[in-house]
């Protein structure tokens, strides 16, 4: 078996840290770290909802995502318009993932924006954003509930995300950038605490993958998610238990 660049086993996550209340101004915030990847996730409560929801009594959860110019090895230009294809794809993915576990009816006609700002990138920025974004969202919702702005916590489940891939023919969990850049297959899994899938993104980079490859990567993703849910529960478990 080929040794991984950072000496992990194929089934091992990078060191994951979630630091709550990282931003003192946001209703909910965390710094989430997957190895050298670091993302600040902040959840902001705003009055009103998008036009298509006005008068429905339902709320909305959306996300914005961005990378600082020197979050990567070489400076990248700022996405001043936030209309880049990759940026839009990732922030829509984050928004879909968080809405999947939010009771929008119980939220009422208000919007929560979860900003995910990458300050250092080493692979898996979207999965870190979803994992940390959920905790930031939960903290914001709990603050609203304890402040008597909500009758109940409008959460239905946990949600987290992790990457997997075939690297040198080996199914591997939570790819760093160097692994991701040379992986034969690259996949991202978004899974709820109940074990249901929100989204699976899978791409064959060099050759098509088999059904067995898919099964192996799914198994790894579920193993990784169990660890991520435990870390999330250390912060939100006091007020929201995993169903």
N, C-alpha and C positions, 0 to 999 in steps of 0.2 A: 504494500500500500504506500502511495506517495505521501511524504510528510507535508502537512499543510504549512504555509508560509509562517504562521504564528504559532506553530506547534500544537494546535488543537487537534482533538479527534474529529472524525467526520460528523459525529452527533453532538458536538459541543458548540454552544453559543459563545460569542465573544463576551467579555465582561460587560454586563448591562447594569447601569445605574440610573435611577429615576429620582431626581431631587425636587421635591415639591416646593411651592411658594417661591419660586426663583425670581419672579417679577412682583414687586410689592404693590404695583398699581392694578394689575389684571385681576379679574374675579377668580380666575384659576390659572395656574402656571406651573410648568416643570422645566427642568433641564434634563433631557434624556440622552444617555450615552450608550452606544453600541460600539465597544472598543474605542477606536479613534474618531468615530462619527459622533458628532454632538449637535443637538437640535434644541433650540428654545421653543417651547410650545406655550402659547398664551391663549386663554379663552376670554373673550369680551362679550358682555351682554349688551345688546342694543335694542331700543324700542322699535316696534314695527316689524313688518315682514316684507318680503318681495311682493310685487304687485299681484302675482298670480295666487297669492295666499290671503290677500286682504279680505276680511269679512268671513273667513272660514273658521276662525278660532284656533287655527293650528299655528305652531311655531316653525322655525327653520334653523338648521345647523349647517353652516358652510365653512369652508377652509380657504386659506391663502398660504402659499408656499413660496419660499425664495431662498437663494443661496448668496451669502456674502461673497464679494469679489475674491478674497483670499481664503475661502473655505476649501479651495482645491490647490493642487500643487503649483499651478500657474494661475495668474490672475485671470478671472473671467469678467466680462463686462456685466454691469448691472442690467437686469431686465426691467427697465424703467416703466414699460407699459404693461408688464405682467401678462403679455399675450403670447409668449413663446409657446410652441406646441408642447414641449416637455413640461413646462410649468403648469399649463392648463390641465394636462393629463393627470399630473400628480395631485394638484389641489382638488380636482374633481374626485379622484380616488379617495383622498382623505375625507372629503365631505360625505361621499356615499357610505364609507365605512362607519363614520360616526353616526350618521342618520339611521343606519341599520339597527342600532341599539338604543335609540332615543325615542321616547314616546312624545311625538310632536304635538299630539292633542293635549297632553298634560302640560306642555310647555307654554301654551297660550300664544297670543300674537306678539311674539318677541323673537329676535334672532340672536343666535350665538355665533360669533366668528372665531374660529380657531386658527391663529397664525402660527405657522411652522417656519422658523428661520434657522437655516443651516449655518452654523458658525464654523464647522469643520467637517469635511466629507471624506469618508473612507469606505464607501459602499453602503447600501441599505438606508439611504436618507429617507426614502418614502416609508419604509417599514418602521423606522424609528419614529417618524412623524406621526404615524397612526397609533403606535403603541403609547407614545407620550401624550399625543393629542387627546386620547381617551381619558387619561388621568386628569389633564387640565380641564376638560369638559366636565368630568364628574365633580371636581372641586368647585367649579363655578356653579353648577346646579345645586350642590349641597349648600353653598353660601346663600343662594337664593331661597332655598327651603328654610334654612335656619333664620333668615331674615323675613320670613313670613310672606315672601313673594310667590311661593309655590305651595300648594296643599300637599303634594307628594313629590318625591324625587322622580323625575321623568326619565328613568333609565330602565331598560329591559334586560340588559346583559352586559358582560365585558366584551371588548374587542381588542385584538392585537394583530400584529403582522410580522412576518419574518421572510427572509429570502432563503432559497435553496438552489443548488445547482449541481450539475455533473462537472467535476473538475478532475482532469486527467483520468476520466472513466469512473471516478468515485462519487457517489451521492454525498453531498456535503451541505451542512447547515450554516446559515448566516454568513454569506460570503463577504469578505473584505474587498476593497477595490481591485487589488492585484488578482485575486481569484476570479472576481466577476468579469474582469477584462479578458480573461482567457478561458472562461467556462464554455463547455460544449453546449450546455443547456442552462438557461437562467430562468428561475421562476420566483414569483412573489405570491405568498399566501396571506389572505386576510381571513381570520377565523374568529368566531364568537366563543365566549366562555362555555356555551352549551355544545361546542364542537361542530357548529354549522359553518358553512363557507359563505363569506360575503363576496369574495372575488379571488380568482386564481389567474395570474398572468404568467404565461409560459411561452418561451421562445427557444427554438433550436438555433444556436449560433453557428454551428459548423456542420452538424448532421442531424437528421430527424431522430427524435427520441422514442423509445419503446413504451409500451403499456407498463412494463415492469419498472422502467425508469420513473415513470409517473407515480407508480405505487410507492416506490422507495422514497421519492422526494416528499410525497404526501405524508408518509410515516414520520420522516424527519421533521417536517413542519409542525405536526401535531405534538411531537416531543418538545420542540422549542417553545411552542405556545404555552404548554403547561408551566414552564419556567417563567414565562413572561406574565402569565396571569397571577402567579404567586407574588411577583414583584409589584404588580399593580395593586393587588389586594393588601399589601403592606401599607399602602397609602390610603386607599379608598374603602378598605374592608370594614372599617369601624362604622361607616354609615351606609355602605352598599355591599352586601355579600354577593359573591358569585352565585348565580342561580344553579 
